[in-house]
């Protein structure tokens, strides 16, 4: 089980700004609708113009194959507020980092700069957004897809020395530590994928600041969320706010209705994370070597119930044990048992699961089961969302429709399967995999992993 705790966001300031891309007045500039990117200017021209006009530089690093880059172009960079702000505040340039046979003169003239940037700034994912000061110094960076409000925040932070990632990094490296700003610094380093830096910052912040505070000082929303995200062991001082003082932890969110709804079960989520980590997984393996060939699941369950009495009920414990079993049997590559456990999870907890959880179980049953009853169980629970359209997350509709179609196909209901796989493809035509599945279905090829033939048992 991947803990949802690790995906909790460190709170960001609620800033609402518009944003980016400046007019390039260099010779040969092409003025067009949208962000006024440089066309015939080289990097030195950009630096000179930024210095002359006292503007920051925005660099959009993209690749032609990058879907998040295309989504940014469509969803964000065509927004009027974004365009106006960027054109007013920034000198902007868009640099392609891959090469194709269709590259025009303008794209080719930036190929060498792209190579230099890739090496000098360690660009390894796209899109990457670089921000330079008017003096040409790299001060901030972002990577990946941003929605409009998050991109507003990114660009406003690029012009704020207290929020510029590379400025903060240089200060920290020289021994200047601002612990009040450390959660933001850590979160942004994590977003950029700099895990080595993240680990150093976390330990520094906890050991030299957070854990030197009295326990009462930990009950702020920012510190609670930080600890939920970055605790490493239940033996840490910070774990006490979730275990011993769970009521106070929940109470800290009560004055913000949005946060309260989102984090009201945070203590239980943290406890579950460490129960699976410390009381199951660490008793199954030691340095990836199994401790026993026959895990004592009842003993694990008893220890969890004793350790977290008053926090976890029997259903919680059963769910954790099932999660441990799934990991164990996947490691042993006992795929039939994996499918059976997924089916049992649906029977026990399926009515309380959201569409994403049901789809995860259903997909694994499709991949690995050879039992008709298990495949029909997955089909039944998934139909609530695909047929009755009780989706929690609309972005999952095409994925869950695809799972539904594949289950039908494995059960031998080809015509129905083709109908629903066509529906999945219509919902998301950019998913080439859906088209590949349709082709296999029409050709009577298998679309699953196990069994390798079409033997389905009537059990």
SULQUIBEL-V941152 format. One record per residue. N is the residue number from 0. RES is the residue in three letters. NEAR is the number of other ideal C-beta (glycine too) atoms within 10 Angstrom. D_FIRST is the distance of its C-alpha to the first C-alpha in Angstrom with 2 decimals. Layout:
n->(N;N)
res->(RES;RES)
near->(NEAR;NEAR)
d_first->(D_FIRST;D_FIRST)
This chain:
n->(0;1;2;3;4;5;6;7;8;9;10;11;12;13;14;15;16;17;18;19;20;21;22;23;24;25;26;27;28;29;30;31;32;33;34;35;36;37;38;39;40;41;42;43;44;45;46;47;48;49;50;51;52;53;54;55;56;57;58;59;60;61;62;63;64;65;66;67;68;69;70;71;72;73;74;75;76;77;78;79;80;81;82;83;84;85;86;87;88;89;90;91;92;93;94;95;96;97;98;99;100;101;102;103;104;105;106;107;108;109;110;111;112;113;114;115;116;117;118;119;120;121;122;123;124;125;126;127;128;129;130;131;132;133;134;135;136;137;138;139;140;141;142;143;144;145;146;147;148;149;150;151;152;153;154;155;156;157;158;159;160;161;162;163;164;165;166;167;168;169;170;171;172;173;174;175;176;177;178;179;180;181;182;183;184;185;186;187;188;189;190;191;192;193;194;195;196;197;198;199;200;201;202;203;204;205;206;207;208;209;210;211;212;213;214;215;216;217;218;219;220;221;222;223;224;225;226;227;228;229;230;231;232;233;234;235;236;237;238;239;240;241;242;243;244;245;246;247;248;249;250;251;252;253;254;255;256;257;258;259;260;261;262;263;264;265;266;267;268;269;270;271;272;273;274;275;276;277;278;279;280;281;282;283;284;285;286;287;288;289;290;291;292;293;294;295;296;297;298;299;300;301;302;303;304;305;306;307;308;309;310;311;312;313;314;315;316;317;318;319;320;321;322;323;324;325;326;327;328;329;330;331;332;333;334;335;336;337;338;339;340;341;342;343;344;345;346;347;348;349;350;351;352;353;354;355;356;357;358;359;360;361;362;363;364;365;366;367;368;369;370;371;372;373;374;375;376;377;378;379;380;381;382;383;384;385;386;387;388;389;390;391;392;393;394;395;396;397;398;399;400;401;402;403;404;405;406;407;408;409;410;411;412;413;414;415;416;417;418;419;420;421;422;423;424;425;426;427;428;429;430;431;432;433;434;435;436;437;438;439;440;441;442;443;444;445;446;447;448;449;450;451;452;453;454;455;456;457;458)
res->(UNK;UNK;UNK;UNK;UNK;UNK;UNK;UNK;UNK;UNK;UNK;UNK;UNK;UNK;UNK;UNK;UNK;UNK;UNK;UNK;UNK;UNK;UNK;UNK;UNK;UNK;UNK;UNK;UNK;UNK;UNK;UNK;UNK;UNK;UNK;UNK;UNK;UNK;UNK;UNK;UNK;UNK;UNK;UNK;UNK;UNK;UNK;UNK;UNK;UNK;UNK;UNK;UNK;UNK;UNK;UNK;UNK;UNK;UNK;UNK;UNK;UNK;UNK;UNK;UNK;UNK;UNK;UNK;UNK;UNK;UNK;UNK;UNK;UNK;UNK;UNK;UNK;UNK;UNK;UNK;UNK;UNK;UNK;UNK;UNK;UNK;UNK;UNK;UNK;UNK;UNK;UNK;UNK;UNK;UNK;UNK;UNK;UNK;UNK;UNK;UNK;UNK;UNK;UNK;UNK;UNK;UNK;UNK;UNK;UNK;UNK;UNK;UNK;UNK;UNK;UNK;UNK;UNK;UNK;UNK;UNK;UNK;UNK;UNK;UNK;UNK;UNK;UNK;UNK;UNK;UNK;UNK;UNK;UNK;UNK;UNK;UNK;UNK;UNK;UNK;UNK;UNK;UNK;UNK;UNK;UNK;UNK;UNK;UNK;UNK;UNK;UNK;UNK;UNK;UNK;UNK;UNK;UNK;UNK;UNK;UNK;UNK;UNK;UNK;UNK;UNK;UNK;UNK;UNK;UNK;UNK;UNK;UNK;UNK;UNK;UNK;UNK;UNK;UNK;UNK;UNK;UNK;UNK;UNK;UNK;UNK;UNK;UNK;UNK;UNK;UNK;UNK;UNK;UNK;UNK;UNK;UNK;UNK;UNK;UNK;UNK;UNK;UNK;UNK;UNK;UNK;UNK;UNK;UNK;UNK;UNK;UNK;UNK;UNK;UNK;UNK;UNK;UNK;UNK;UNK;UNK;UNK;UNK;UNK;UNK;UNK;UNK;UNK;UNK;UNK;UNK;UNK;UNK;UNK;UNK;UNK;UNK;UNK;UNK;UNK;UNK;UNK;UNK;UNK;UNK;UNK;UNK;UNK;UNK;UNK;UNK;UNK;UNK;UNK;UNK;UNK;UNK;UNK;UNK;UNK;UNK;UNK;UNK;UNK;UNK;UNK;UNK;UNK;UNK;UNK;UNK;UNK;UNK;UNK;UNK;UNK;UNK;UNK;UNK;UNK;UNK;UNK;UNK;UNK;UNK;UNK;UNK;UNK;UNK;UNK;UNK;UNK;UNK;UNK;UNK;UNK;UNK;UNK;UNK;UNK;UNK;UNK;UNK;UNK;UNK;UNK;UNK;UNK;UNK;UNK;UNK;UNK;UNK;UNK;UNK;UNK;UNK;UNK;UNK;UNK;UNK;UNK;UNK;UNK;UNK;UNK;UNK;UNK;UNK;UNK;UNK;UNK;UNK;UNK;UNK;UNK;UNK;UNK;UNK;UNK;UNK;UNK;UNK;UNK;UNK;UNK;UNK;UNK;UNK;UNK;UNK;UNK;UNK;UNK;UNK;UNK;UNK;UNK;UNK;UNK;UNK;UNK;UNK;UNK;UNK;UNK;UNK;UNK;UNK;UNK;UNK;UNK;UNK;UNK;UNK;UNK;UNK;UNK;UNK;UNK;UNK;UNK;UNK;UNK;UNK;UNK;UNK;UNK;UNK;UNK;UNK;UNK;UNK;UNK;UNK;UNK;UNK;UNK;UNK;UNK;UNK;UNK;UNK;UNK;UNK;UNK;UNK;UNK;UNK;UNK;UNK;UNK;UNK;UNK;UNK;UNK;UNK;UNK;UNK;UNK;UNK;UNK;UNK;UNK;UNK;UNK;UNK;UNK;UNK;UNK;UNK;UNK;UNK;UNK;UNK;UNK;UNK;UNK;UNK;UNK;UNK;UNK;UNK;UNK;UNK;UNK;UNK;UNK;UNK;UNK;UNK;UNK;UNK;UNK;UNK;UNK;UNK;UNK;UNK)
near->(16;8;16;12;19;11;8;19;10;19;17;16;10;7;12;8;17;19;27;30;27;26;20;24;14;16;8;11;17;11;10;9;7;15;26;21;25;28;17;14;23;15;19;10;18;22;17;15;21;22;15;11;13;9;20;22;27;27;25;23;24;21;19;15;10;19;11;17;23;16;15;22;17;10;16;21;22;13;18;9;13;22;20;15;21;27;21;14;21;27;32;24;25;21;21;22;22;14;14;10;4;7;15;8;8;16;17;11;15;20;15;11;17;19;12;11;20;15;9;9;15;13;19;10;14;21;23;24;21;22;24;22;21;16;12;14;13;19;24;25;24;21;19;16;16;21;11;15;14;14;24;22;20;24;26;19;23;28;18;13;12;12;22;23;23;18;18;24;18;14;16;17;9;8;6;9;17;12;13;9;13;22;22;20;24;23;20;23;21;18;18;18;14;18;10;9;17;19;14;14;23;21;12;16;19;20;10;12;13;22;13;11;11;6;14;8;10;21;14;11;16;13;18;26;23;24;22;25;20;25;21;14;10;20;9;15;15;22;18;15;23;25;17;12;17;19;8;15;24;18;12;22;19;10;9;12;9;8;17;15;10;14;20;13;12;24;22;17;15;27;23;24;21;22;26;21;15;16;22;23;16;11;16;16;14;9;4;6;6;13;10;9;6;6;17;11;14;9;11;22;18;13;17;24;16;9;16;21;8;7;18;19;12;9;11;17;20;16;19;23;20;18;19;24;21;18;17;20;18;15;12;12;9;14;18;16;16;23;24;18;22;24;24;17;24;21;13;13;17;20;10;9;17;13;23;15;16;25;24;14;26;30;19;22;30;28;18;22;28;19;17;15;11;24;24;14;22;29;21;14;24;25;15;16;24;25;12;8;10;11;16;12;13;10;9;16;18;19;20;22;25;27;28;26;28;25;28;22;24;23;17;12;15;13;9;15;22;17;12;21;25;16;17;26;21;11;16;15;11;9;15;9;12;23;14;11;22;19;11;15;21;11;7;9;9;14;19;18;11;15;15;8;8;11;7;16;12;6;9)
d_first->(0.00;3.73;5.95;8.80;11.04;11.39;12.83;15.44;18.89;21.51;24.38;26.97;30.60;31.70;34.07;35.56;37.43;38.54;38.70;39.71;41.76;45.34;48.62;49.77;53.54;54.05;56.52;55.23;52.46;51.60;51.08;48.85;46.78;43.49;42.71;45.75;44.34;46.77;48.24;51.09;50.37;49.10;46.89;49.95;51.27;48.04;48.27;51.94;51.46;48.65;50.85;53.87;52.20;50.01;46.82;43.31;42.16;39.16;37.93;35.62;34.24;33.13;33.03;34.42;31.33;28.97;27.77;26.63;30.15;31.74;29.81;31.02;34.53;34.45;32.51;33.58;36.55;38.66;38.31;41.78;40.76;38.74;41.62;44.25;42.49;41.65;45.12;46.65;44.67;43.60;45.07;42.59;42.00;39.62;39.03;37.73;35.91;36.08;39.36;40.51;43.83;44.07;44.09;47.18;49.45;47.60;44.19;45.81;47.53;44.18;42.77;43.95;42.66;39.22;39.30;40.42;37.78;34.99;36.20;37.37;34.44;31.63;30.72;27.99;26.25;27.85;29.05;29.97;32.41;34.83;37.20;40.40;42.92;46.45;47.39;44.96;42.38;38.66;37.31;34.09;31.40;28.67;26.43;24.68;25.31;26.68;27.86;31.40;30.85;28.47;30.99;33.75;32.00;31.49;35.19;36.47;34.53;36.13;39.50;38.52;38.91;36.61;33.75;34.53;31.79;34.19;36.76;34.35;33.29;36.97;37.75;34.90;35.97;39.48;38.47;38.56;35.52;35.01;32.36;32.77;31.53;28.86;25.76;26.94;27.69;24.26;22.54;24.88;24.49;20.72;21.53;23.88;21.41;23.54;20.92;23.70;25.60;22.67;22.11;25.86;26.20;23.42;24.99;28.43;27.71;26.11;28.55;31.71;31.38;28.66;28.79;32.57;32.69;33.26;30.27;31.86;31.61;27.81;27.77;28.09;25.62;25.33;24.79;22.27;20.09;20.69;19.61;16.41;15.59;17.12;17.04;16.33;17.00;17.79;21.29;22.14;24.70;22.55;20.05;23.05;23.19;19.92;20.71;24.52;25.43;22.85;25.78;27.36;24.22;23.98;27.76;27.68;26.34;28.82;31.49;29.49;28.62;26.20;24.24;24.52;22.98;20.06;19.42;20.83;17.55;16.53;17.29;15.01;12.04;13.02;13.64;10.30;8.75;11.51;11.54;8.30;9.58;13.18;13.74;11.55;10.45;13.81;15.60;14.42;15.44;18.04;18.37;16.48;19.02;18.14;19.78;20.64;20.87;20.50;17.79;19.14;16.50;19.18;19.83;16.28;16.45;19.93;19.18;16.46;19.02;21.75;20.15;18.99;21.81;22.66;19.28;16.93;18.46;18.10;15.92;13.41;13.63;13.55;10.31;8.74;10.77;9.81;6.12;8.04;10.52;8.69;7.92;11.50;13.24;12.01;13.38;16.46;16.69;17.49;16.80;18.75;16.71;13.44;15.34;16.67;13.49;12.39;15.98;15.98;13.05;15.26;18.27;17.05;15.27;16.24;19.15;17.15;14.59;15.54;16.41;13.42;11.05;13.92;14.49;11.10;11.82;15.45;15.19;13.54;16.23;18.79;17.95;18.00;19.90;23.64;24.21;25.95;24.74;21.01;21.86;23.99;21.33;19.08;22.29;23.23;20.20;20.09;23.86;23.56;22.46;24.33;27.50;27.62;26.15;24.12;21.93;20.04;19.68;22.82;21.51;19.28;22.38;23.29;19.87;19.59;23.25;22.70;20.08;22.63;25.39;23.72;23.10;26.78;27.85;26.17;27.88;31.16;31.79;32.67;34.79;32.23;29.56;31.90;32.59;28.99;28.15;31.28;30.06;26.78;28.96;31.35;28.62;27.52;30.25;28.81;25.99;27.87;25.27;26.37;29.91;29.05;27.45;30.62;32.76;31.03;31.32;34.99;35.59;33.91;31.42;28.00;25.04;22.26;21.12;21.89;24.50;26.73;29.43;29.88;29.85;28.14;28.72;30.04;27.92)
